[in-house]
């Protein structure tokens, strides 16, 4: 198994959990089971954007030693 496949298989559950948590915070209940095609691009974009923002914040905290 390549390193990239191993990393993605280990990170996928955590990223899915984060995605669901952020969607709930944005008022999109049952995001994991809903058809994303029925959502607007803006709604899906908010979830991805907030995920990216949170991941960057986590990386900055780790790099600063906090």
MINULUM-285503 format. One line per field, with one value per residue: residue in three letters; x, y, z of N, C-alpha, C in turn. Coordinates in Angstrom, 1 decimal, always signed. Each point is the difference from the previous one (the first is absolute). Example, Ala and Ser with C-alpha at 12.3 -4.5 7.8 and 13.67 -1.06 7.14 Angstrom:
BEGIN
rest: ALA_SER $
n_c1: +13.2_-0.4 $
n_c2: -5.7_+1.1 $
n_c3: +7.8_-0.7 $
ca_c1: -0.9_+0.9 $
ca_c2: +1.2_+1.1 $
ca_c3: +0.0_+0.0 $
c_c1: +0.9_-0.8 $
c_c2: +1.2_+1.1 $
c_c3: +0.0_+0.8 $
REM end
This chain:
BEGIN
rest: UNK_UNK_UNK_UNK_UNK_UNK_UNK_UNK_UNK_UNK_UNK_UNK_UNK_UNK_UNK_UNK_UNK_UNK_UNK_UNK_UNK_UNK_UNK_UNK_UNK_UNK_UNK_UNK_UNK_UNK_UNK_UNK_UNK_UNK_UNK_UNK_UNK_UNK_UNK_UNK_UNK_UNK_UNK_UNK_UNK_UNK_UNK_UNK_UNK_UNK_UNK_UNK_UNK_UNK_UNK_UNK_UNK_UNK_UNK_UNK_UNK_UNK_UNK_UNK_UNK_UNK $
n_c1: +0.9_-0.3_+0.9_-0.2_-0.1_+1.1_+0.6_-0.5_+0.3_+1.0_+0.1_-0.5_+0.1_+1.2_+0.3_-0.6_+0.6_+1.2_-0.2_-0.4_+1.0_+0.8_-0.4_+0.0_+1.3_+0.0_-0.6_+0.9_-1.2_+0.5_+1.0_+0.3_-1.3_+0.1_-0.8_+1.4_-0.5_-0.7_+1.2_-0.1_+0.6_-0.8_-1.0_+0.3_+0.1_-1.1_-0.5_+0.3_-0.5_-1.0_-0.1_+0.2_-0.9_-0.8_+0.2_-0.1_-1.1_-0.4_+0.4_-0.6_-1.0_+0.0_+0.1_-0.9_-0.3_-1.2 $
n_c2: -1.2_+1.0_+0.9_+0.4_-1.3_-0.3_+1.2_-0.2_-1.3_+0.5_+1.0_-0.8_-0.9_+0.5_+0.0_-1.2_-0.4_+0.6_-0.6_-1.1_+0.2_+0.3_-1.0_-0.8_+0.6_-0.3_-0.9_-0.8_-0.3_-1.2_+0.8_-0.9_+0.0_+1.4_+0.2_+0.1_-0.7_-0.2_+0.1_+1.2_+0.5_+1.1_-0.8_-0.7_+1.2_+0.4_-1.2_+0.0_+1.2_-0.3_-1.1_+0.7_+0.9_-1.0_-0.6_+1.2_+0.3_-1.2_+0.1_+1.2_-0.5_-1.1_+0.8_+0.7_-1.3_+0.5 $
n_c3: +0.0_-0.9_+0.3_-1.2_-0.5_+0.7_-0.3_-1.3_+0.1_+0.6_-0.9_-0.8_+0.9_+0.3_-1.3_-0.1_+1.1_-0.4_-1.2_+0.7_+0.8_-1.0_-0.7_+1.1_+0.2_-1.3_+0.7_-0.5_+0.6_+0.4_+0.1_+0.9_+0.2_-0.1_-1.1_-0.2_-1.0_+1.1_+0.4_+0.4_-1.0_+0.4_+0.2_-1.1_-0.6_+0.8_-0.2_-1.3_-0.1_+0.8_-0.8_-1.1_+0.4_+0.4_-1.2_-0.6_+0.8_-0.2_-1.3_+0.0_+0.8_-0.8_-1.0_+0.7_+0.1_-0.4 $
ca_c1: -0.9_+0.8_-0.1_-1.1_-1.2_+0.0_-0.4_-1.4_-0.9_+0.0_-0.6_-1.4_-1.1_+0.1_-0.5_-1.4_-0.6_+0.1_-1.0_-1.3_+0.0_-0.1_-1.3_-0.9_+0.1_-0.5_-1.4_-0.3_-0.1_+0.1_+0.8_+0.7_-0.9_-0.8_+0.4_+0.6_-0.5_-1.2_+0.5_+0.6_+1.5_+0.4_-0.1_+1.1_+1.3_+0.2_+0.5_+1.4_+0.8_+0.2_+0.9_+1.3_+0.4_+0.3_+1.3_+1.1_+0.1_+0.7_+1.4_+0.7_+0.2_+1.1_+1.3_+0.4_+0.3_-1.1 $
ca_c2: +1.2_+1.2_+0.9_+0.9_-0.7_-0.3_+1.2_+0.4_-0.9_+0.3_+1.3_+0.1_+0.1_+1.2_+1.1_-0.1_+0.5_+1.5_+0.5_-0.1_+0.9_+1.4_+0.1_+0.2_+1.3_+0.9_-0.3_-1.0_-1.2_-1.2_+0.3_-1.2_-0.9_+0.7_+0.1_+1.2_+0.6_+0.8_+1.2_+1.0_+0.0_+0.8_-0.8_-0.9_+0.8_+0.4_-1.1_-0.2_+1.2_+0.0_-1.1_+0.5_+1.0_-0.7_-0.8_+0.9_+0.4_-1.1_-0.1_+1.1_-0.3_-1.0_+0.6_+1.0_-0.7_+0.1 $
ca_c3: +0.0_+0.0_+1.1_-0.3_+0.3_+1.4_+0.7_-0.3_+0.6_+1.5_+0.2_-0.5_+1.1_+0.7_-0.8_-0.2_+1.3_+0.0_-1.0_+0.6_+1.1_-0.5_-0.7_+1.0_+0.5_-1.0_-0.1_-0.9_+0.7_-0.8_-1.2_-0.5_-0.7_-1.0_-1.3_-0.1_-1.2_+0.3_+0.7_-0.9_+0.0_+1.1_+1.2_+0.0_+0.1_+1.4_+0.7_-0.3_+0.4_+1.5_+0.3_-0.4_+1.0_+1.3_-0.1_+0.0_+1.3_+0.7_-0.4_+0.6_+1.4_+0.1_-0.3_+1.0_+1.2_+1.0 $
c_c1: +0.9_-0.3_-1.3_-1.4_-0.2_-0.5_-1.4_-0.9_+0.0_-0.6_-1.4_-1.1_+0.1_-0.5_-1.5_-0.7_+0.0_-1.0_-1.4_-0.2_-0.2_-1.4_-1.1_+0.0_-0.6_-1.5_-0.4_+0.0_+0.0_+0.8_+0.7_-0.9_-0.8_+0.7_+0.6_-0.4_-1.2_+0.4_+0.6_+1.6_+0.5_+0.0_+1.1_+1.3_+0.3_+0.6_+1.5_+0.9_+0.3_+0.9_+1.5_+0.5_+0.4_+1.3_+1.2_+0.3_+0.7_+1.4_+0.8_+0.3_+1.1_+1.3_+0.5_+0.2_-1.0_-0.8 $
c_c2: +1.2_+0.9_+0.9_-0.7_-0.3_+1.2_+0.4_-1.0_+0.2_+1.3_+0.1_+0.0_+1.3_+1.2_-0.1_+0.5_+1.5_+0.6_+0.0_+1.0_+1.5_+0.2_+0.3_+1.4_+1.0_-0.2_-1.0_-1.4_-1.2_+0.2_-1.3_-0.9_+0.7_+0.0_+1.4_+0.8_+0.9_+1.3_+1.0_+0.0_+0.8_-0.8_-1.1_+0.7_+0.4_-1.2_-0.2_+1.1_+0.0_-1.2_+0.4_+1.0_-0.7_-0.8_+0.9_+0.5_-1.1_-0.1_+1.2_-0.2_-1.0_+0.6_+1.0_-0.7_+0.0_-1.3 $
c_c3: +0.0_+1.2_-0.2_+0.3_+1.5_+0.7_-0.2_+0.7_+1.5_+0.3_-0.4_+1.1_+0.8_-0.8_-0.2_+1.3_+0.1_-0.9_+0.6_+1.1_-0.5_-0.7_+1.1_+0.6_-1.0_-0.2_-1.0_+0.7_-0.9_-1.3_-0.6_-0.8_-1.1_-1.3_-0.2_-1.3_+0.2_+0.7_-1.0_+0.0_+1.2_+1.3_+0.1_+0.1_+1.4_+0.8_-0.3_+0.4_+1.5_+0.4_-0.2_+1.1_+1.3_-0.1_+0.0_+1.4_+0.9_-0.3_+0.6_+1.4_+0.2_-0.3_+1.0_+1.4_+1.1_+0.1 $
REM end
